[in-house]
Amino acid sequence: MKTSDIILVLTAFLASGVEAVEALTVVLATGITRGWRSTLIGAGAALLVLAVMIAALGPALASVPIDTLRLLVGALLLIFGLQWLRKAILRAGGYKPTRDEAAIYRAQLAEQEGASARTTSGVDWYAFTLAFKSVFLEGFEVAFIVLTFGTAQGNIPLAALGALLALGVVILVGALLREPLSRVPENTIKFAVGLLLSTFGLFWSVEGLGVEWPSGDLAILGLLAYLTVISLGCSAALRSTGVRQAAEQPSPKGAGD
């Protein structure tokens, strides 16, 4: 297996894992408070729609000339990855709060316990809609990664494998724990995914312009290392700035008295 194939599976796995954890938080809260039948039907319907989307769009993307596709996909992934990376750097630097899955889970429980039930043919449509919306929206990002990465690399099944592995792991852990995966270092994973998306985006954008990278696919590792050093440096600089600003803040009047 080539270096690019390994990174392809890893990227799909990590990105899908992050989105799956976020969707699982809503699905668990909905299932516990509203019942599992309607919740699982909604989640299953969303997965079916996403599977059809991938099956329908995959062949269409495959018909685009590879250089054009890599240029377009690379540019999109670079924008997409830099957004993830920017948020992760701000969180690591203390300028943006980290996502608290446990707090979101408790809020979902409280909200759904107070919602009235509307059932038709035994289906709680509130639970169905909430589960469908959560799984579909989070899964859409996964579908985007699977389609773009898989098509540009010429291996959609390999990208889908990484996504399915992540989905299986998260569902298994969620079923065993019956609670949000609040101990998952989500910002660390998003940091890694942002780096990987940005790396592939830059790599494919340049390839799409007809430029050949030195050492071929091994250049991906060099780009990844370069972006990692830059991103960690930005996080450290933000933390240092935050500490310095906090130290320079005047103490409240009489605080030292």
C-alpha positions in Angstrom: 0.0 0.0 0.0 1.3 3.4 -1.0 2.0 6.3 1.4 -0.9 8.2 0.0 -3.3 5.3 0.4 -2.3 4.9 4.1 -2.9 8.6 4.7 -6.1 8.4 2.7 -7.5 5.8 5.1 -6.2 7.6 8.2 -7.7 10.9 7.1 -11.1 9.3 6.4 -11.0 7.4 9.7 -10.2 10.5 11.8 -12.5 12.9 10.1 -15.4 10.4 10.2 -14.6 9.6 13.8 -15.0 13.3 14.9 -18.3 13.7 13.0 -19.6 10.3 14.3 -18.9 11.3 17.9 -20.9 14.6 17.4 -23.8 12.7 15.8 -23.7 10.0 18.5 -24.2 12.6 21.2 -27.5 13.7 19.8 -28.6 10.1 18.9 -27.9 8.8 22.4 -29.7 11.7 24.1 -32.7 11.2 21.7 -32.8 7.5 22.1 -32.7 7.6 25.9 -35.3 10.3 26.3 -37.7 9.6 23.3 -37.2 5.9 22.6 -34.9 4.0 20.4 -37.2 2.8 17.6 -37.9 6.2 16.0 -34.4 7.4 16.7 -32.7 4.5 15.0 -35.1 4.7 12.1 -34.2 8.4 11.6 -30.4 7.7 11.9 -30.7 4.7 9.5 -32.7 6.8 6.9 -29.9 9.5 7.0 -27.2 6.9 6.4 -29.2 5.5 3.5 -29.5 8.9 1.9 -25.8 9.5 2.3 -24.9 6.1 0.8 -27.1 6.8 -2.2 -25.4 10.2 -2.6 -22.0 8.7 -2.6 -23.0 6.0 -5.0 -24.6 8.5 -7.4 -21.9 11.2 -7.3 -18.9 8.9 -7.4 -19.2 7.9 -11.0 -20.0 11.5 -12.0 -16.8 12.8 -10.4 -14.8 9.9 -11.9 -15.6 11.2 -15.4 -13.8 14.5 -14.8 -10.2 14.7 -16.1 -7.9 13.8 -13.3 -5.8 16.9 -13.4 -8.8 19.2 -13.4 -10.4 17.1 -10.6 -7.3 17.3 -8.4 -7.0 21.0 -8.9 -10.7 21.6 -7.9 -10.7 19.0 -5.1 -7.3 20.2 -3.8 -8.6 23.8 -3.6 -11.8 22.7 -1.8 -9.9 20.5 0.6 -7.3 23.2 1.3 -10.1 25.6 2.2 -12.0 23.0 4.2 -8.8 21.8 6.0 -7.6 25.3 6.9 -11.0 26.0 8.5 -10.6 22.9 10.7 -7.0 23.8 11.4 -7.8 27.4 12.2 -10.4 26.4 14.8 -8.1 23.8 16.3 -5.2 26.3 16.6 -7.5 28.8 18.3 -8.7 26.2 20.7 -5.2 25.0 21.4 -4.1 28.6 21.9 -6.9 29.3 24.4 -8.7 31.8 22.2 -11.8 29.5 21.5 -13.5 27.2 24.0 -13.2 23.4 23.3 -16.4 21.5 22.5 -17.8 19.8 25.6 -19.7 16.7 24.5 -20.9 15.9 28.0 -22.5 19.4 28.4 -24.1 19.1 25.0 -25.4 15.7 25.9 -27.0 17.0 29.1 -28.5 20.0 27.2 -30.0 17.6 24.6 -31.5 15.4 27.4 -33.2 18.4 29.0 -34.5 19.8 25.8 -36.0 16.5 24.6 -37.6 15.6 27.9 -39.6 18.8 27.7 -40.7 18.3 24.0 -44.1 17.0 23.3 -44.4 13.7 21.3 -46.1 13.6 17.9 -46.6 10.0 16.7 -47.9 8.7 13.5 -48.0 5.0 12.8 -45.9 4.5 15.9 -43.2 6.9 14.9 -42.1 9.7 17.1 -41.4 12.3 14.4 -39.5 14.6 16.8 -37.0 11.9 17.6 -36.9 10.8 13.9 -36.2 14.3 12.6 -33.6 15.1 15.3 -31.7 11.9 14.7 -32.0 12.2 10.9 -30.8 15.8 10.9 -27.9 15.2 13.2 -26.6 12.1 11.3 -27.2 13.6 7.9 -25.4 16.9 8.6 -22.4 15.3 10.3 -22.4 12.5 7.7 -22.4 15.0 4.8 -19.0 16.2 5.7 -17.8 12.6 5.8 -19.4 12.0 2.4 -17.6 15.0 1.0 -14.3 13.7 2.3 -14.9 10.2 1.0 -16.0 11.4 -2.4 -13.3 14.0 -3.0 -10.4 12.0 -1.5 -11.5 8.7 -3.0 -12.0 10.1 -6.5 -8.9 12.2 -6.6 -6.9 9.2 -5.4 -8.8 6.9 -7.7 -10.0 4.7 -4.8 -13.4 5.6 -3.3 -13.7 2.1 -1.7 -10.5 2.7 0.3 -11.8 6.1 1.5 -15.1 4.6 2.4 -13.3 1.8 4.3 -11.7 4.4 6.6 -15.1 6.1 7.2 -16.8 2.8 7.9 -14.1 1.7 10.3 -14.5 4.9 12.3 -18.3 4.6 12.2 -18.1 1.0 13.5 -15.7 1.9 16.3 -17.8 4.9 17.5 -21.1 3.0 17.4 -19.6 0.0 19.3 -18.1 2.2 22.0 -21.3 4.3 22.2 -23.4 1.1 22.5 -21.2 -0.2 25.3 -21.0 3.1 27.2 -24.4 4.6 26.5 -22.9 8.0 26.9 -21.1 10.7 24.9 -17.5 10.0 24.2 -16.5 13.0 26.3 -13.0 11.7 26.9 -12.1 11.7 23.2 -9.5 14.4 22.7 -11.7 16.0 19.9 -9.6 19.1 19.4 -6.5 17.0 19.0 -8.2 14.8 16.4 -9.6 17.9 14.6 -6.1 19.4 14.6 -4.8 16.2 12.9 -7.6 16.1 10.4 -7.1 19.8 9.6 -3.4 19.1 8.9 -4.2 16.1 6.7 -6.9 17.8 4.7 -4.7 20.9 4.2 -1.7 18.6 3.2 -3.7 16.7 0.6 -5.4 19.9 -0.6 -2.0 21.6 -1.2 -0.5 18.4 -2.7 -3.4 17.9 -5.2 -3.7 21.6 -6.1 -0.1 21.7 -7.2 -0.4 18.4 -9.0 -3.5 19.7 -10.8 -1.4 22.6 -12.2 0.9 20.0 -13.8 3.7 20.3 -11.4 5.5 17.1 -10.3 6.4 16.9 -6.6 10.0 15.7 -5.7 9.9 12.1 -4.5 6.3 11.7 -5.7 3.8 10.7 -2.9 6.5 10.9 -0.3 6.3 14.7 -0.6 3.0 14.4 1.3 4.9 13.5 4.4 7.2 16.6 4.0 4.2 18.9 3.5 2.5 17.3 6.6 5.6 17.8 8.7 6.0 21.5 7.5 2.3 22.3 8.2 2.5 20.6 11.6 5.5 22.7 12.7 3.9 25.9 11.5 0.5 25.1 13.2 2.2 24.1 16.5 4.2 27.2 16.4 1.0 29.3 15.9 -0.7 27.6 18.9 2.4 28.2 21.1 2.5 31.8 20.1 -1.2 32.3 20.9 -0.8 30.6 24.3 2.2 32.8 25.0 0.3 36.0 24.0 -2.7 35.0 26.1 -0.5 34.4 29.2 1.3 37.7 28.7 -1.9 39.6 28.3 -3.3 38.0 31.4 -0.2 38.9 33.4 -0.4 42.5 32.1 -4.0 42.9 33.2 -4.3 45.3 36.2 -5.4 43.5 39.4 -8.8 44.5 40.9 -8.6 47.5 43.2 -7.8 46.3 46.7 -7.1 42.7 45.6 -3.7 42.7 47.2 -4.8 44.5 50.3 
